[in-house]
């Protein structure tokens, strides 16, 4: 075993920084491995190398520092000693004299002067003494055990290494794996043109890299994994191709054949930011914001402890055929290391029918459900259930279907002035819905025209809220409107998360809170 002192203690890993020597080691390591490696694999190798390097340094320090002090040995004046029990401090023997202790028998006492000027006395020629076996740090010490280090610091070390390699032009990453750029196989424009043709014949994709290699006849006398990585990089750097696979899978698609709504957010999902003061939100309002779970709200990701979630649709998502990639459902959908869009499979939980969907990570929505919404007869406020699929890359969607029946439902209409009005009318209902968010839309084209007009005129947000609250207030004898109802109704004409709406309700005196997040409008206060 090797005695190791505080040079490599817990603070060593807490203060870890990637150094040039680390980069050189990883370059050589990847050269020897001959295949790309994940960040975690590289960190594992680097931790082992750092431990080896530090122990080697300490061994050199030990061997060059002088003779190791052991009480059983005898020493001479001017001899340099190192003391393992004192963190390998060095000292010079000043004098040697006989020791006097009848219980110990014959021995000597040496006087030692340390490098800092301190002098101390030690026994010599003493056969029975605990320090004759130097105190050592066992190999299983936490500071030296790579598994323990990775468990405690692995995520932080991976983040630091990722950043260091991203800032180094000599390394490239595809699907979470790194390799030196200079060691890649050459992929020319002819190979890329053939890949485009193959994907075109496959309807745009998706196809794995291995299939593309097979189809374009890219056979080389090197490791197939390196060929695959090299082609991945060439495809990534060519704007014609998109990597659309979930984390761990590399799948390629022709960007020009991707659905338009995956490339650009539908108009109904486009949010023109509304400035507001979040300090105005009461605890009750913050709890409602959490429950509504709008993908545009500044909410932290929830613990992925549930395999199913329920989402009441608001009009923008219903009209766009999308689902919010919000805090409570994000973990149920595929993610990726870098791909901005991920193609996956949606499965109808009732019929088992499969159809493609797209996760648009940056804009935080999932698209591909428009026809499914129509087939199920859903409306804004209908509840969609989402759960993990039985296979990787699949997500199951379902609703609690019910026998079609006419029920009194809040219904949106377009008035003669081009503005929206609300009425309680009997509508056919096909699925379970949220009573406060349900809004029937008998004339979708008319609402589309309202959206178009709103985009042109861009009325102030407050005016939209005031007009909507006034309309909703007509539907109840008390003229009270719950904040959830107002949120769903405002989103019939303008995309907005709950935060700005709730802050406005809290700030303006003409919005009167009557309890339990119900509000009425006070015309006498409104300018």
N, C-alpha and C positions, 0 to 999 in steps of 0.2 A: 504494500500500500504506500501511497505517496502523501507525505505531510503537506497540506495546503493551508495557507493562512488567509487573512482577510482580503487578499488581493482579488479573490473571486468569491465574494459573499453575495448576499441578496441584493445589495445596492448595485452590484455589477450588472445584473439583468434589468434592474429598474432604470438605470442610466444608460442602457445600451444604445449605441449609435452605429450605423453601418459605416465601416471604414473602407478605404481603398483596398486594403489587404483582403477584406471580405469579398469585394467585387472580383478581385483577381482569383481568389479561391473558387468562387462560384463559376467563373468562366472555365477554369480548369476542370472543375467537377462536372459541368455539363458536357465538356469535351470528352471526358472519360465515359460518361453515361451514354452519350451519343443520341439521346432522346430528350425531348422537352420535359420539364418538371414543373409541378405546381409550386406556388409560393410556400405552402406548408412543407412540401418535400425539401425545398431549398433551405427553409429555416431549420428543419431537422438536421440537415447536413451541416449547416453553419454553426448551430449550437454545439454539435459534436466537435467541430473544428476549433471553435473558440475554447472549449474546455481543454482539448488536447494542447492548444497553443499556450494557454495560461499555465497548465501543469508543466509543460516543457520549460517555460520561462522560470518557474519556481525551482525546477530541478537544476537548471543552470545556475540560478542564484545560490542554491544549496551547495553545489559542487565547487563553485568558485569562491565561496565565502570563507573557507577554512575547514579545519577539522571539526567534525561534529562532536559536541561535548557529550560524553557518557560517563557517569560517576565511577564506573569500574576501571576506566583507563587512567594512565598516569601521564602528566604533562610537564613541560619545561618552560622556564621563563622565556618571554618574547614570542611564544607560540600563539597563533591566532586560532580562536575557537568560534564556532557558531552554536547557538543554543536553541534547539527545536522548541522547548517549552516556553521560550520567550519570543515567539514569532520570528525565529531565526536571526535574532540580534547577534552582532559580532563583537568580540572583545579580545584583548591581548592579555596573556598571563603576565602579571607583574612579579609574583613571587610564589614559592612553594615552601610549605612548612609542615611538620608532622601534626597530625590531629590527635586530640586527647579525648577519648570517650570509651571507658572500659566495656560498655555494652556492644560497641561496634568492632572492637579489635583494632589492628593496625590500619591506618589510612592516612591520607594527606589532605591538606587544605590549600587550595590555590586562590590567590587574590587576582581578580580580573577587572581590567578597566575597559568599559564599553566606549563606543564611538562618541557618545554624548558626554563623556567625562565621568560618568557614574562608576564607582567601584563596588564590587560585591565579592563575597567569598563562597566557594563551592567545594564539595567533597570530591576527592579523587582516590583511585585505588580502592574503591568500596564495591565489593562484589555483589552485595545484596541491596539493591536500591530500585525503586519503581522507575526512575528515569533511565535505567539501563535499556528499557524498551521505549523509544521515543514516542510521545503522544502524536497520534496521526488522525487525520480526517479520513474516515472510511470511504471507500469508493461509492457507497450508496448515499453519501451526503447529498442533501437536496440541491445544494449549489452546483454539484458536479453530475447529477443524474439528469441526462437529457429529457427523459420522459417527464420528470417532475418539473423541470424548467419549462417545457412546452405546455404542460397543463396550467401552470401558473401565469406564464408570460407569452404563450404562443400567439394569441390574437394580436397583442401589441407588437410583438416582433414581426408578425406577418404584415401588419400595416406599415411598419417602418421599412421593411424590405421592399414591399410593393412600391412605396414612394421613391425609394432610392433607385430601383430598377427602371421605373417610369421615366426618371430624370436622366437615365443613362442611354445614350443613343445606340450603344452596342448590344442592347438586349431588346427583344420583341416578345409580346405576349399575345397568345390566341387562346380563347376559352379558358383563361385562368392558368395557362402553362407558359413557361419562359424558355427562351433559347437564344444563344448568341446570333446576331444577325449575320455575321461573317461566315458562319458555318452552315447556312441554309442551302438547300438545293436550288439551283437556278430554274425559275419558272418564267417562260417567255410569253409574249402577247398571243402567240399562236395557241398555246395551252389555254389561255383565258378565253379566247374567242370560241374554242371548242367547248369549254365549260358553259359558256352562255348558250350555245346551241343545244346542249344537252338539257339544260334547265328549261329552255324555251319549249322543247318537246315534252317536258314533264309538267307543262302548265305553269311554269315559274318555279316549281319546287313544292315542298322542300326535299332536298336530297343530301345525304351525308357525304362527306369528303371522300370516303372510300369508294362510293359509287361513281363519283365524278372521275376519280383516278382510273377506275376500271373502264369507264365509257370513253375517256379521251386517250387511253393507251399510254398513260404516264408510268412506265416501268423503268426503274433505275436500280443500279447495283449498290443500293444503300439501304439502311433500315427503313422499312415501309412507314414507320411512325414519323421519321424525319421527313420523308416525302410528303406525307399528309400534312404535317405542320407547315412545311414550306408552301404548299398550295393554299392552305388556309390563310397564310399571311398575304400572299399575292391576291387572293380574292378579297380579303378585307381592305386592301389598299386600292382596289378598283371600285369606283362608284357604282358600277352596274350591279354589284352583288351585295346582299345583306345576309349576315349570319343571324338566323332566327331561332336557333335551338335553345332549349332551357339549359340551365347550368349543368355541365357535364356532358352535354350532347352538342355537336357542331352540325348544324343543318344550314344549307344555303338556299337562297331564294333570289330571283331576279326582282330588283326593286321596282322596275317599271310594271310588273305584273302583280304587285301587292295591292290589296284593297285600298282605295283612296282614303277611307276613314281610318286606316292604320297609319297612313303617311301624314295626314293632316287632321287635327281634331274637327269633328262636325261642328257646324256653326252654333248648334244649341249648347255645346260644351265649352264654348269660348268665353272666358271670364275676363272682363275688363275690371281690373282691381279697384276696389272701393276702400279708401282710407278710413280707418276707424280706430278708436281708442279701446283696446281690450280691457283696460282697467275699469271700464264702465260695466262690464259683464259681471252680474251677481253670481254667487255660487250656484244658484238654481239655473241660471242661464248657461253657465259652463257645463253643468250636468246635461242639459238638453243638447248642447252642442256635441257632447260626447256620444249621446244616444243616437242623434241623427247621423253621426259618423260620415259627414260629407267629405269626399276625397280632397276638397280644397281647404278644409279646416286644418289649422296647425296642431294636429293631434299626434302624439307619439304612437309608434307601432305597439299593438297589444301583444301580450305573450301568446305565442301560437299553441295554445292549450286546447283549442276546440277544432274539431274536424268538420264543423258545419256552421254556417251563419245564415241569417235571414236579412234580405235587403228589400225595403219598400222603395219602389221606383219613383223618382221624380220625373217630371215631363221631359227635361233635356235628355236623360238616359233612355227613357221609353221611346222618344221620337228618333233618337240616333241609333237605337239597337245596341246599346252599350250597358255596361255595369261599372260602378265606381270601383277603383282600386284603392279602397279606403283602409283605414288602420285595422279594422276587425276582419277583413277578408283577404288582405294582401298575401298573407302566408299560405292561403289555399290555392293560389295561382302560381304557375311556373315563374321562376326568375332566371336571371342570367348574370354572368360576370360583367359583360360589357354590352351585349346586344340591346339596342334601344327598343326593338320590337321582337316579340317571341310568338311564334306560331305554335298553337297547341290544339288539342281536341276537346270540344265540348260534347258531353253525352247527356241526352234527354233521360232523366231518371225514371220516366214512366215507360217510354217506348224503347229505350236503348239506342235510339238513332244517334249517330255521330256526325258532327259537322265541325269545320275549322273555326277557331277563334284566334284572336290576336291580343296579346298583352302589350299595351303601349306604356312603357314604364315611366318615361319622363312626364307625360301628361296625365298619368294616373287613371287610366281607364282600360276597360276590356271591350273589344268590339267583335261583332259577328253574330249578334243575337236578334237582329231585326225580324227576320222571317220567323224565328221561333216565337217571338212575342206575338206576332200576328196570328200564327197558327194556334197559340194557346188563348187568344182573345184577351190579352192582358191590357191594362190601362194604367195611367199614372196612379200610384198608390198600391198597385198589386205587389204582393210579396213574393220575391224570388228566393228560393233556397239554394245555397251553394255548398258543396262538400267535395272532399278529396275524391279523386277517381280511383278505380281499382288498379290502374296502371300508371306508371310515371308519365307525366305530360298530358294527363287527362283530368278534367274537372266535370263533375256531375251537377247539372242544374235541374231544378224541379219547382213545381208550385203545388199548393194544396187545391187541386181542381175540385169544382163543385158543379152540380147540375145547374145549367143556365137558368137564371131566374131574374125577374125584374125587381130592382130595389131602388129606394130613394137614394140618389147619389148626387153630391155636389157636381154640377155640370158647368163647363166653361163655354160661353157663346161670344160671338163678336157682334157688338152693337152697330147701329146705323152710323155712328161717328167713327167707326174703326177701332174703338177701344173694346176691352174685354169686359164681360159681365158674368155674374155667377147666378145660377138658379138651382133649386132642388128639384130634380126631375127623375122619373123612373128610367133606369138604364139596365141593360142586360149585363149581369155579372157572371164571370166564368171562373174566378179564382179568389182565394182569400186576399183581403186587402187591409190596409191601415186606414181606419175610419177618418183620421184627421188629415191624411195625405191623399185620399182617393179623390180624383177629379176626372170625370168622364169627358171625352173630347169627341163629340159627334161629327165635327167638321174640321178635320186635320188641316186641310188646305187653307181654311180661313185663319187658323192660328199661325200657320206658316207665313201668311201675308202680314200678320201682326208683327212677327219677328223681323221680317224684312223692313217694315216701316220703322220699328224700334231701332234697328241698326242704322237707318238713315238719320232719324231725328235725334237719337241719343238723349232722351229726356233725363233730367236729374234723377238720381236713384231715389231720393226722398219723395219726389212726386209720384214715382211708380209705387212706392210703398203706401203712400197716403191713399192713392186711388184704389189700390187693391184692398186695403183694409176697409175702406168705405163700402166697397162692393160686397165683401164677405160679411160685414156687419148687418146687411139687410136680411141675411138668411136666418138670424136668430132673434127671438123676441127681446133678449137683453142687449142685443147689438154688441155682444162680446165675441172676440176672436182669439183663439189660442195661437201662440207663436208658431207652433208646428204647422197649423193650417195656413198661416200667413207665409211661412217659408215655402211650402209647396205651391201656393198660389202665385207668389212673386216669380217663382221659377217657371211659370207658364209663359212668361214674356221676357225674362231676363235671367241669365245664369248668375247665381250669387250663392255663396255659402252662408251658413247661419250667423257667423260672427258679425259682419257689418249690419245685418238686419237687427239682431238683438241689441247691438250697441246703439243703433238709432232709436229703438223703442225705449231704451233706458235714458237717452239724452234729451229727447224732445218732450216738452210739457204737454203737447196735444195728444201724445200717446199715454193714456192713463192705465196704469196697471191695476187690475181689480182682483188680483190674487191668482195663484197657481198658473202663472204665465199667460193669463187671459188679459186681453187689452181691449179698450174701447177708444173711439176717436172723439176728442173734444173740439168741436168746430169753433167754439168761442175762443179757444187759445190759438187757433191756426191763423197765421197772418194772411 
